[in-house]
Amino acid sequence: MKIRNILAILDEMAPLAYAEDFDNVGLLVGDADIEATGILVCHDALETVIDEAISKNCNLVVCFHPILFSGLKKITGANYVERSILKAIKNDIAIYAVHTALDNHKNGVNKIFCDALGLVNTKILVPKKDFIHKLVTFAPTSNADSVRQALFDAGAGKIGNYENCSFNSNGIGTYQGNEDSNPKIGQKHEFVSADETKIEVTFEKHLQSKILKALFGSHPYEEVAYEIYELKNEHQNIGLGMIGELETARTEREFLQLVSDAMQAEGIRHSEYRNKNVKKVAVLGGSGSFAISAAKRAGADAFVTSDLKYHQFYEAENRLLLLDIGHFESERFTKNYMLDFLKEKIPNFAIILSEVNTNPVKYF
């Protein structure tokens, strides 16, 4: 199996189109056309992890955090990033990162976080914006069903838990061809009034080329009339963070103990107690200070995340309990999810969980 074949499976697990614009995801190092000998799944592709991959005959390292985040002007081994990249290149090891592509997935980092805490009735906390487009096209009424189905097959018309969604209205389309035209209905130079159906469907923006290919391939007209709009609608199934509920409300101290045990946190920084029970909980794996206001708007009793600064604890404003459990701890079970997904999709192949603890933060 070539590495390229595995990349398609990784994109199914964490579609690269879901990643944030600032991020650096996908194949960062290596040749996608070489044969894969094994996959090592890790949190961070440090030099020690590359050493582990070499020793275990794995030439593809799938990591959560990208070892290459910003551009490099030289690779001399002067720092931990350059040393890791150098060793990977010298040993023909490919590195693939998922990061915010998995953060934004409805079954990704934050669903794993929710499951670890036992939260139910979960939904996205900060839905992704500027991700939904709308196609409007016009087809002869006799061909509308086949055109519509082609669009559905290409991925259009999916809204939340529903698929094959569209709006259709009938009307009269007019046109008149010139000498070089080849009209489906009528003759050259003839003014034609045709029964047409207006088809409207939404789609995720990264599917646009696929959607248009399906439209042109299924439409009977020589010239296809269509319009594409960028919508301001939020995507309810893609986004950062999640919010859910504990099956049973806990006191704040009980909740802190639950989080500590579930996430194996060695220390939790938190805002002032509110002396109220915790039932509704928001989570965001990794750095989540930007979502404090979203957690408050959603009515969360507590918000569990990491990398909070001193003054950001004031933002609790006695409206919720803020917990900083540590960056690594908030994403602790992500690599296990990645491993399980790959093992299910590629059975009878060497897929190994890294044994290296890459958490750079230690506790005294």
N, C-alpha and C positions, 0 to 999 in steps of 0.2 A: 504494500500500500504506500503510495506516495504521500508526502506531507500535504500536498495540495488537496487530496481527498479528505484529510482530517480537518483542514481549514473550513471546509463547507459544513462539517458537523459542529465545529466551534462557533460558526456564525449562526447556526440554528440555536445553540445554547445561549449565545449572547450576541444578537445581531449588531454588527459594527455601526449600522445606521442609527442605533439607539444611543450611541456614545455622545457625550457632551463635546461641543466644538473645541474646547481647550485641551481635550484629552489626546493621548497618543496610543491608539489601540491597534490590534491586528498583528500581522507578522512584522516584527521589529528587526530581526536578524535571521539570515539564512536563506537557503534555496528551496522553494516550495516543490521543485520537481525531483528532489532526491527521495529515495526510499526511506520510509520511517522504520527505525529499529526498535523504538519504544518511546513512551511519553512519560515525562516526569511532571507531576502537578505540584505547584508550590504557590506560596503567597508572594514572595519577592525573588526575582532571579539574580541573587547575589552570586559572587564568585564561589562561595562554598557550595551553593546549589548546583552551579555548573560542574564543579568537581564531583558532586554526587551523581549528576547525570552521566558523566564520563564513566564513573566506576560501575554504573548500573546499565550501561550500554543503551542509554536513551538519547536520541539525537533531536528530540523535540521537547522543549521546556514550555509548559503552559503555565503562565503566572497570572496572578490577579493584578498586582501593581505593575505598570510599565517601568522597566529598568531605564529605558530611554524616554525621558519626558520632554525635555527641551533639546534644542539642537546642540550637536557637538562640533567644535571647530577643529579639534584634533583628538586622536586616540593614542595616547602614550602610556596609559596605565597609571596616570598620576592620581586617580581617585577610584573609589569603589565602583562607579559606573563604568569607567574606561577599562578597568581590570576585568570586569565581568564580560563586557563586550569583546575584548581582545581574546579572552579564553574561549568564548563561544565560537568566534570566527576561526580560531586556530584549530579547533576540534570539530568543525563542521556541525555545530549544534544550532538549531533554529530556536528562536524565542518568540513566543506569541503571548500578547497581553489582552485581557478582557476589560478590566477596570469598570468605567462608567457604563459600558455596554451591558454589563451584568448588573450594575447598580440600578439601572433604569428598567430592567426586565421585571415583569410582575411576579415571576417565580425566582428572582435572583436574590441579591445580597439582603435586601430588607425583608423579603418573605422568609428567608432563612432565619433572620434575626427574630421576626415575629414568632415563628414556629418554636424557636428555642425558649422564648418567654411564655409560650402557651397562649398567644393572643388569637382570638377568633374574630370573625366579621371584619377582616382586614381590607383596606383599600389604599390606593396611592395617596401620599401626603402632599406632594408637590407635582402635579401632573405636568407632562411635557407640553410646551407651547410651540406654536409655529411648526407643527409637524404634520398637520392634516391639510391636504389639498382637495379641491373639488373639480371634477370633470363634468362638463355639460356638452352633449353632442346631439345630433339630429340624424335619425335614420328612417328610411321608408318603413311605414308601420308593419309591412309584411316581413321585414327583416329585423325588427326591433328585438325580438326574443333572442335570436342568435347573437346579435351584437352585444346585448346585455349580458348574456351568459359568458361570452368571451372575456368581457371586462371582469366579471365575477371570478372566472378561472385565473385571471392574472393578479387577483388580490384586491380588487376594488369592492366597495360595498360592505366592509366590515366595520361595525360600530359596537364596541363593548362586547357583550355576550351574543351578539347577533351578526349574521352574515347574509350575503345576497340582498343587501339593503339598497334601494334606489327609489327615485321618484320619477314618474312618467306622466307626460301630458301630451295629448294629441292636438295636431294643428295642421296648417297648410304651409308647406315650404315652396318657394318659387326660385327658378333659375332660368337662365338662357345661355346656352353654350355658343362658342365661336367655331370657326372652321376647323380648329385642331381638337375640338372636344369630342368625347366619346360617352355621351350620357347613358346612364342606366335606364332612365325613363324618358321617353320623348326622342326627338331628332335634333340634329345640329341646327342652330339658329331658332329653334322653336321655343317660345315662352311656355314654361311648364309650371303647372300647379300640382304638387304631389302631396298625398296624405303622408305625413311624417309624425314620428313620435320623438319628443324631446326626452332624453335620458339623462338623469343627474345622479352621479355617484361620488362618494368621497373615497380617498385612499391615502395611505401613508406616503409622504413625499418621496422617499427613496425608491418607490415602485413606479415612478412616473414613466421612465423609458419602457418598462415592461407593459404598463397600461396602454401607452400609445401604440406600441407594437401590436398589441391585441386588438386595439380599435381599428388600426389601418388594415390588419389582416382579415378582419371579419366584416368590415363595412363594404357594401356593394358600390358605393359611389366612387367615381374617379377622383373627385375632390371632396375630402371629408371636412365638414364644418365642425369645429369643436372649440371649447373655451376651457381654460384652467385657471382656477382661483386659489390663492393662498388664504386659508381660513384662520381666524383667531381662536377657534375652539381649542380647548385643552384636550389632550389625549388621556382618557381616564385609566387606561391600562398600561401606560408607559410613564415613568417619572421617578423622582427621587424620594426616598423615605416611604414609610407606611404608617397607618394608624389602625388600631384595633382595640379589642377589649379583653380584659381578663375575665375568665369565666366566673370568678369570685373576687369581689373587691378586697383589697389588702390595705392594711395601715401602711404609712410611708416607710416605717422601719421594716415591716414584713416585705414590702416591695423591694427595698434595697437589698435585702438578703436574698430574695428570689433572683434578682438580676446578678448579684455577685456569684451565686451558685451556678446559674444557668450559663453565664458567659465566662465563668472562671476568671473573674476580674480580681486582680490582686489589690486594687484600691479604687474607690469610687469617690470622685469629687462631686458635690451636689449643692444646690441652692438651699436657702432656708426652708425648713419644714413649714407646711401650711396647716398642719394638724387636721388634714382631711384625708379620707380614704382615696386610694388609687384604683380606678376602674378602667378608664379610657387612657390608652398609652400610645404615644407616637415614638417611632424609632427612625434612626437614619445612620447606617453604617458609614464609618469614616468621619470626615470633618463635616459637622452638621449645623454649625452656628447660624448659617444663613436661613435655616428653616424654623428657627425659634418662633417667629411671628406666625408662620403657617400652622405650627402646632397649637399655638394659642387660639388662632381663628377656628381651628377644628375642634376646640373644646377639650383638648387633652388634659388629663390630670397630671401626667408626667411625660417628659420627653427625654429619651435615652439616646445619646450620641457620643461624640468625642471631640477633642481639640478645642474645647471652650476656653476663651481667654477670661481674665479676671473680671473685666467690666461686663462681659456677656452674661454672667450669672445674675447681675442686677435685672436683666431683661425678663427674668421670671415674673417680677412684679406681683408676686403672691398669687399669680393666676395658674401656675403649674409648678411642678417640681422638676428642675433640670438635673440630669445626671450625665457626667462625663466619665465613661468607664474605660477609656483608652482606645486609641485608633485600632491597633491590632485586635484587641479584645472584641470590638464591635463587629469585626469582620472574621472572627475566629473560625467559623465553620464553612466559610466560602470555598476553600480548596477541597473540602470533603464533598461538597455538592458538585463541584466540577469533576472530581474523580468519579463519583457515582454516575453522573450523566454520561461521561465518556465510556465507562465500562458497559453501560447499558447499550450504547450505540455501536461500540466496537468490541464485542465479546471475543474472547480467545486472542487478545492482543496484549502486549506488555504495557500496562498503564499503572504507574507507581505513584504513591503519595510521598512527597518529600518528607524526610525525617528531620530536616534542618529547621530549627526555630529561628525565624528571621525577624522577630520582634526586636527592634533596636532599643526599646525602653525597658529598663530594669528597675526593680523596686527594692529598696533597702528595708 
